Amino acid sequence: MANPAFTFHLTNGVRADLAAHGEAALDPAVRERVFRSVIGDLEQPWNPAGIPQPVEPLETWLARSPLIHVTFPEEA
């Protein structure tokens, strides 16, 4: 949070380095909505990432997982 500017490196078929800005997502409602979506996606039968099932409960994600909102400044 002290240095929110960073470079977002795209790989895997697309190569680019994008200037980015990160801000901690601290709003409880936003965090819950995002993590519910992530958990729902990870608990699908098709699991190419090989993430162990079942996924940790929502309460664990909310308590232990950082969440960053990333924006990409417009180029001048």
Beta strands, then each sheet from edge to edge (+ up, - down):
strand 1: 5-10
strand 2: 16-24
strand 3: 68-71
sheet 1: 1+ 2- 3+
end
